[in-house]
Amino acid sequence: MPSFVEVAVNLPQISETYHYHLPDELEGHVQVGSLVIVPFGHQRVQGVILGFVQIPEVAQTRPVEELLDEKPALTPSQLALAQWMAEETLSPLGTCIGLMLPPGLGQRTDTLVSLNRDEEIDQNALAPLEKRIVRLLQQRGDLRARQIDAHLRHVTWRGTLKKLSRAGIVSTRSVLPEPRVGPKMVRKVALAIPPDNIPLLEVPLSRVERVHVRRLGVLTFLANQSGLMKPGEIYIQTGANYGDLKALEATNLIEYRRVQVWRDPLADRTFIPKDFPQLTRDQTHAWHQIAARIADSLGGQATQPILLHGVTGSGKTELYLRAVKTVLEAGRRAIILVPEISLTPQTVQRFLSRFPGKVGVVHSQLSEGERYDTWRRVRRGELPVLIGPRSALFMPQENLGLIVVDECHHDSYDQQESQPYYRGVKTAVASARLSGAVILLGSATPRVTQYYQAVHGSWTHIELPRRILAHRDAIALHAQRLGMSLPVKAGEGQTADLGLPEVSVVDMRQELQAGNRSILSRELHAAIEEVLERGQQAILFLNRRGSATYIFCRDCGYVVRCPRDDKPLTYHRSENGLLCHTCGYRRQVPVTCPQCGGRRIRQLGTGTEKVEQVLHELFPRAKSLRWDAETTRKKGAHQRILGSFSHQEADILIGTQMLAKGLDLPLVTLVGVILADIGLNLPDFRATERTFQVLTQVAGRAGRSPLGGRVVLQTYMPGHYAISAAARHDFNAFYQQEMVYRRDLGYPPFTCLVRLEYRHYDAAKAEDSARRMAEQLSALIDEVSPQTEMIGPVPCFFSRLSGQYRWQIILRGPNPADMLRALRFPDWIVEVDPSSLL
Ligand code: ADP
């Protein structure tokens, strides 16, 4: 009797799994996780073996047709994770498995042809083409189909090969090609002796020849650098040549090291410490707890996630690096998630320089081939430290000992564009649990749901209360570049203490009253002027989300809200009306302010272009750069803009998303937030939280050098807790107040949500489908889940997307996903734990 297997086919929208049998030649080769080709209807499709079954569910099974690779494509923990995700996100298993396979894997397979040596081959019985193939294999040994193609150009030989195979003369099997690319490596030079030993060399160099002076110059130059140097830089700086370096290497005074490089716009501008520094007291305290968890986990104990909560510059990354080191020493591997690779060059570089040759970087700009190669190298265990965005979580990193999620509050971890709609942090936590790894979540501004888990739930909570801000050598480097003496307070060990930047909150209502109608307050205007005079740099930040969408009074700050559920109403230009996106309430735009009677009731909104234009008028000589969705559309644009700004080709950077962590731009001494309130009034339960996070992160951008720095927050709502807490860098104050609102209004963590969205090009059809679904759901709630509440149907806040009308229904309750589990909604987007309701 053949073996039977359960297969998940790799087709979207197919949730069921199917049973097949193994033909004789595959018996013993197929394993759980193997990638295979199976017949499916009239197609041949890719699938993954989920397991073996005793008795198939159908009488007549079809055979597995091909095994694509001897090695399973999915590790057992990946399979378990895919199954967990399918259950958790109410998505077809195939789409979850699809996340774990590199795109185009099936098309990549090649056929390996070998001669069956033990068969007696009667050459005379062979047709001419058969003879050619056999002879080729006799001469060359096993060949891949692509190699045979190269030998038998313009010959159709595949049919002939099939005949040979049927006759038992050759055998064929599918193989995956070898990866082609490795990481980019360059050779750099380091001093091989302690710097203090250099002067001693003058003794044997008493015959002062020019060569010796040059070489001594190289050693002195290297001794004064904080990192490894490229040979080219040494030639330029010292006048030495290739022969000099070779001679110094031969006498063991310098050494060449191969280091992995990453395209970094800030390279040579920033100091990347390459050794593990001595930890500060706070870090040591945190480290003891982390190390204890790692030890538990290495000993086979299950551990709970650790939330590492500390402001930017408090030393979290140093702890990640140490945790990685510890698990590597124990022979395990690590995955490091960062929000977006192109925005975190310094973090990537730190991992590369600490773990040379061991780091793999996954990012969105990899070509299909590069992605495949990385996937293969990870599967072979060649990249024990893997850094990337959320997709890195799905790489076949076996023997996983550690997952780090840096900036764990970040929205980019949540997949919202396509199925499966998953939450990255939750998935990372599940992945750690399934593979017995420790998970370390770091943020200065965790989501309140995450913080709640850490203080009330089972997570471990570690606080890093103080800013380290910088390695002392980094500040020395900046000071040297800026031509300053060093007015820096030394911190503990090798750290330098710069303190937090001063934040001032400017009330824009008073500006208006004082007759200033500009988008720049007098204070921000003066601050920009000062920066320009001193030849320093400024960042002006504009929160793009939700601009120009709500109506408020410019005299008193009053925002027009829904009388039923207190959400800000959204302005719709098309009908010049206001709409509540929670309950559907509509009204006209008021002519006078209902609160103060003022007549300046307007919609709010300013774009980056507008800011640029205003700056140009006010400061015609200043150069500005825009960094927003529009200017970063092209490949490599982030690097270009950031590089150009850090090389001082512009004075002012106007941006919407430069919130990446760790951007160390020492000349930036001013951060201005054009309007802190934007985003605050979006009809979404996470709107306040997002605004707080963004403001706190932006405020951390200033004052990262001996030049110091300040932040100016402009707002119409200076009293709002999100704004005042961000201005004081006070997470706790924000959290306490936010939790009061979440509890009162019944939002997570006090309830769970499911969002169902329907899209259609025809407005009436979209509405109609949404209403019918709501009726069904409402009946279902009455029947099986009376504690669930339904909100909607209503048009979504962004009511049209790519020409389609969007409607949504929100379910809220202790576990609203449960009642949907057995159902299928093929035309709907169903999001469990939505991270946005817009
Ligand atoms: P975070 O990840 O919290 O933003 P980092 O780990 O990046 O913090 O630390 C901020 C800066 O301080 C970095 O420049 C880092 O090199 C430096 N630093 C961190 N820990 C130490 C330490 N123990 N000794 C010296 N410098 C340190």
Boltz pocket constraint, residues with backbone or C-beta under 6 A from the ligand:
constraints:
  - pocket:
      binder: B
      contacts: [[A, 271], [A, 273], [A, 277], [A, 278], [A, 279], [A, 280], [A, 283], [A, 310], [A, 311], [A, 312], [A, 313], [A, 314], [A, 315], [A, 316], [A, 317], [A, 318], [A, 319], [A, 468], [A, 469], [A, 470], [A, 471], [A, 472], [A, 474], [A, 492], [A, 493], [A, 494], [A, 495], [A, 496], [A, 661], [A, 662]]
      max_distance: 6.0
